[in-house]
Amino acid sequence: MWDILRNPKYTGYQVWNRRARKTAGNRDNPPEAWIWSEEPAHPAVISKEEFEAVAARAAANRGSRQGAAPTRHQYLYRGILRCGICGLRMWGNHRRSSAYYSCQPSHQRSANIPAGHPAHVYLGEPALHEAVVGFLSTALFGPERQTYWRRRLADCGSKQPAAPVGERLKEVTTEVADLERRIERQIANLEAEDATPALRQRIAARIAELEEAVEDRRRRAAALAQEVADAPPTAADLATALDLQPQAVEQGPKLRLRQFLQPELRTLFDSLRLQVAFQPGEAAVDVEVALFADEPSDRRKEVAEVQSVPPGGVGPDLRRLVRLRQRLRLRMKR
């Protein structure tokens, strides 16, 4: 199982550039230099998110071992930061003691690079880190976080969908499970020894009908899940989700994020499902975090102890997920 969790091919995607060319010693390239296909190429055994979460946890564990030799360069935002122009992941690099992230279309195997994409987009990690940590310290863990997001929600001015989309999503997901059970029963009938050729033909036709219905429900579920994700949170869910986060004033120095070690920060980022998109034309980043609004109060944990590996299973996550998005201006060095 460990080999599966550490091998990117089991995510269903094609991955290139995992090893350097022979002229470079045929060594392994770091994950930030890998090139992933835009779409899955074969059925997945594990999700891409599970693979990245396990890789991040393994990297954190390696860094925490006593006596282990630290790697020369560790990129905190690896797998988190994307180019806002093409949507592809930016990879880490370094110049002397300073880390930065790059997007170069000439190094990407993608047919969806927009026309006019700059030949080289890069962002220094210090400017990115200052913006992200400042945002999290204020908007998620600061004493005025409820006020902060109430104002953002009011500024948004968007209304919630008229229909209870979350309830419809649950209904469609239940329908999918019921249809799959019916398919299994039909398969059992098809394999019965006393089934005549005519009966097997009818069963096969029925299985095809059920499979078509499953695909239809899955498309509907995906559309509803996207509608839920795109909708702004309700005031009640927003208040509950933020209340579940520990406050810096309650926890003292432990929640001063600038004092966190890199493995602790990465665990925090993974638990928040942090995603960042760099908008080079505006010298800004779009930041998104995801919080759950229905986690029991007795399961609250201190930030540094949150498990980064997501729970197993497939299908949409039906817990009430609150996505918070914000555009942050960067202080770029001239």
C-alpha positions in Angstrom: 0.0 0.0 0.0 2.9 2.4 0.8 4.3 1.9 -2.7 0.9 2.8 -4.2 0.6 6.0 -2.1 4.1 7.1 -3.2 3.8 6.4 -6.9 2.1 9.1 -9.0 1.0 6.7 -11.7 -1.7 5.3 -9.4 -3.5 8.7 -9.5 -4.5 8.0 -13.1 -2.4 10.9 -14.5 0.6 10.7 -16.7 3.8 12.2 -15.1 6.8 13.2 -17.1 10.3 14.5 -16.1 10.5 12.3 -13.0 14.1 11.5 -13.8 16.8 13.8 -15.2 18.4 13.1 -18.5 21.3 10.7 -18.7 23.7 13.7 -19.2 22.6 14.8 -15.7 23.4 11.4 -14.1 20.0 9.9 -14.6 19.1 11.1 -11.1 15.5 11.6 -9.7 14.1 15.1 -10.3 12.3 16.8 -7.3 8.5 16.6 -7.4 8.2 20.3 -8.2 9.9 19.6 -11.5 7.5 16.9 -12.6 5.1 17.6 -15.4 1.6 16.2 -15.0 -1.0 15.6 -17.7 -4.0 17.9 -17.8 -6.5 15.0 -17.6 -6.3 11.4 -16.2 -4.9 8.9 -18.7 -6.2 5.7 -17.0 -8.3 4.7 -14.0 -7.0 5.9 -10.6 -6.3 3.8 -7.5 -5.8 6.8 -5.3 -6.8 10.5 -5.8 -4.2 13.1 -6.7 -5.0 15.0 -3.5 -4.2 11.8 -1.4 -0.9 11.4 -3.2 0.1 15.0 -2.6 -1.0 14.9 1.0 1.0 11.7 1.7 4.0 13.2 -0.1 3.8 16.4 2.0 3.5 14.4 5.2 6.5 12.2 4.2 8.6 15.2 3.5 7.6 16.7 6.9 8.5 13.5 8.7 11.9 13.4 7.0 12.6 16.9 8.1 11.6 16.1 11.7 13.9 13.1 12.1 16.8 13.7 14.5 20.1 13.4 12.8 18.6 13.4 9.3 20.5 15.5 6.8 18.1 18.4 5.7 17.6 19.0 2.0 19.3 22.0 0.6 16.1 23.6 -0.7 12.6 23.0 0.5 9.7 24.7 -1.3 6.8 25.5 1.1 4.3 26.2 -1.6 5.1 23.2 -3.9 1.9 21.9 -5.3 -0.1 24.8 -3.9 0.9 27.7 -6.1 -0.5 27.9 -9.7 0.0 30.4 -12.5 -3.1 32.6 -12.8 -2.6 32.9 -16.5 -2.5 29.2 -17.6 -3.6 27.4 -14.4 -0.6 25.1 -14.3 1.5 24.5 -11.2 4.5 26.7 -10.7 7.7 24.9 -9.6 10.3 25.9 -7.1 13.8 27.1 -7.8 16.4 29.0 -6.0 19.0 31.7 -6.5 21.7 31.8 -3.8 19.7 31.8 -0.6 16.4 33.0 -2.0 13.6 30.7 -3.2 11.2 31.5 -6.0 8.6 29.8 -8.2 8.5 29.7 -12.0 6.1 29.1 -14.9 7.7 28.6 -18.3 5.4 27.5 -21.1 8.4 26.1 -23.0 8.8 23.6 -20.2 5.1 22.6 -20.0 3.5 19.7 -22.0 0.1 21.3 -22.4 -2.0 22.4 -25.3 -3.9 24.9 -23.3 -1.2 27.6 -22.8 -3.0 31.0 -23.5 -1.7 33.1 -26.3 0.5 35.9 -25.0 1.6 34.0 -22.0 5.0 35.5 -20.9 8.0 33.3 -21.6 8.9 33.3 -17.9 6.6 34.1 -14.9 8.2 34.0 -11.5 7.4 34.9 -8.0 9.7 35.2 -5.0 8.8 33.1 -2.0 9.3 35.9 0.6 6.7 38.2 -1.0 4.3 35.3 -1.3 4.8 34.0 2.2 4.4 37.5 3.7 1.0 37.9 2.0 -0.3 34.4 2.8 0.8 34.4 6.5 -0.5 37.9 7.0 -3.9 36.8 5.5 -4.2 33.7 7.6 -3.1 35.4 10.8 -5.8 38.0 10.4 -8.6 36.3 8.5 -8.6 32.9 10.1 -6.8 33.1 13.4 -7.2 36.8 14.4 -9.7 38.1 17.0 -11.5 40.1 14.4 -11.9 37.3 11.9 -15.7 37.2 12.2 -16.0 40.9 11.4 -13.5 40.6 8.6 -15.5 37.9 6.7 -18.9 39.4 7.4 -17.7 42.5 5.6 -16.3 40.4 2.7 -19.6 38.5 2.5 -21.5 41.8 2.5 -19.2 43.2 -0.2 -19.8 40.1 -2.3 -23.5 40.8 -2.6 -24.2 37.4 -4.0 -27.3 35.5 -3.1 -27.5 31.9 -2.2 -29.1 29.6 -4.7 -32.9 29.4 -4.3 -33.0 25.6 -4.2 -31.3 23.7 -1.4 -28.4 22.6 -3.6 -26.7 20.6 -0.8 -29.8 18.5 -0.3 -30.2 17.8 -4.0 -26.6 16.8 -4.1 -27.2 14.3 -1.3 -30.3 12.9 -3.1 -28.4 12.4 -6.4 -25.5 10.8 -4.6 -27.9 8.4 -2.9 -29.4 7.6 -6.3 -26.0 6.7 -7.7 -25.4 4.3 -4.8 -28.8 2.7 -5.4 -28.2 2.3 -9.1 -24.8 0.7 -8.6 -26.4 -1.8 -6.2 -29.0 -2.7 -8.9 -26.2 -3.1 -11.4 -24.5 -5.6 -9.1 -27.7 -7.6 -8.7 -28.1 -7.7 -12.5 -24.5 -8.9 -12.9 -25.2 -11.7 -10.4 -28.3 -12.7 -12.5 -26.2 -12.6 -15.7 -23.6 -15.0 -14.2 -26.3 -17.5 -13.0 -25.8 -20.9 -14.5 -29.5 -21.3 -15.4 -29.7 -18.1 -17.3 -30.7 -18.6 -20.9 -29.1 -16.8 -23.8 -32.2 -14.7 -24.3 -32.4 -13.8 -20.6 -28.7 -12.8 -20.6 -29.3 -10.6 -23.6 -32.1 -8.8 -21.7 -30.0 -8.5 -18.6 -27.1 -7.0 -20.5 -29.4 -4.4 -22.0 -30.7 -3.6 -18.6 -27.2 -3.2 -17.2 -26.4 -0.8 -20.1 -29.5 1.3 -19.2 -28.5 1.4 -15.5 -24.9 2.3 -16.3 -26.2 5.2 -18.5 -28.4 6.4 -15.6 -25.4 6.2 -13.3 -23.3 8.4 -15.6 -26.2 10.9 -15.9 -26.5 11.1 -12.1 -22.7 11.5 -11.7 -22.8 14.4 -14.2 -25.6 16.0 -12.2 -23.7 15.4 -9.0 -20.6 17.0 -10.4 -22.6 20.1 -11.5 -24.3 20.4 -8.1 -21.0 20.0 -6.3 -19.5 22.8 -8.4 -22.6 25.0 -7.7 -22.1 24.4 -4.0 -18.4 25.2 -4.2 -19.0 28.4 -6.2 -21.7 29.7 -3.9 -20.7 32.1 -1.2 -21.1 30.6 2.3 -24.1 31.4 4.4 -23.6 33.7 7.4 -24.4 30.8 9.7 -21.9 28.4 8.1 -19.3 31.1 8.0 -19.6 31.9 11.7 -19.5 28.2 12.7 -16.5 27.4 10.5 -14.5 30.4 11.8 -15.5 29.6 15.4 -13.9 26.2 15.1 -10.5 27.7 14.4 -8.4 28.5 17.4 -7.6 32.2 18.0 -4.2 33.6 18.3 -5.2 35.5 21.4 -6.4 32.3 23.0 -3.4 30.1 22.1 -0.6 32.7 22.6 2.7 32.4 20.7 1.8 28.9 19.4 -0.4 30.5 16.7 2.0 33.1 15.6 2.5 31.6 12.2 5.7 33.4 11.5 7.3 31.3 14.3 6.1 28.0 12.8 8.7 25.6 11.3 8.2 24.7 7.7 6.8 21.2 8.3 4.2 22.7 10.7 3.3 25.3 8.2 2.9 22.8 5.5 0.7 20.6 7.7 -1.5 23.7 8.4 -1.7 24.6 4.7 -2.8 21.0 3.8 -5.4 21.0 6.5 -6.9 24.2 5.2 -6.7 22.9 1.6 -4.8 26.1 0.7 -4.7 27.0 -3.0 -2.9 30.0 -4.4 -3.0 31.5 -7.9 -0.4 34.1 -8.9 -1.7 37.0 -11.1 1.5 38.6 -12.4 -0.3 41.4 -14.3 -1.7 42.7 -11.0 1.1 41.8 -8.6 -1.5 39.8 -6.6 -2.4 36.3 -5.5 -5.8 34.7 -5.3 -6.0 32.7 -2.1 -8.6 30.0 -1.3 -9.0 28.0 1.9 -11.6 25.5 2.9 -13.1 25.0 6.3 -15.8 22.6 7.6 -18.8 24.1 9.3 -20.0 20.9 11.0 -17.0 19.5 12.8 -18.0 18.5 16.4 -16.5 20.8 19.0 -15.0 17.9 20.9 -12.8 17.2 17.8 -11.2 20.6 17.7 -7.4 20.3 17.5 -4.5 22.8 17.7 -3.4 23.9 14.3 0.0 22.1 14.4 -1.7 18.8 15.2 -4.2 18.7 12.3 -3.7 15.6 10.2 -2.9 16.5 6.6 -3.8 13.2 4.9 -7.5 13.3 3.8 -9.9 10.5 4.7 -10.3 7.6 2.3 -13.2 7.0 0.1 -14.6 8.3 -3.2 -17.4 10.6 -4.3 -18.2 14.2 -3.2 -17.6 15.2 0.4 -21.0 16.0 1.8 -19.8 17.8 4.9 -20.7 21.4 4.9 -17.6 22.9 3.3 -17.0 26.7 3.5 -14.7 28.0 0.9 -13.2 31.4 1.6 -11.5 33.3 -1.2 -9.6 36.6 -1.2 -7.2 38.5 -3.5 -4.1 39.7 -1.8 -1.7 42.4 -3.1 2.0 41.5 -3.0 4.8 43.8 -1.9 7.1 43.2 -4.8 10.8 44.3 -4.6 11.7 46.8 -7.3 
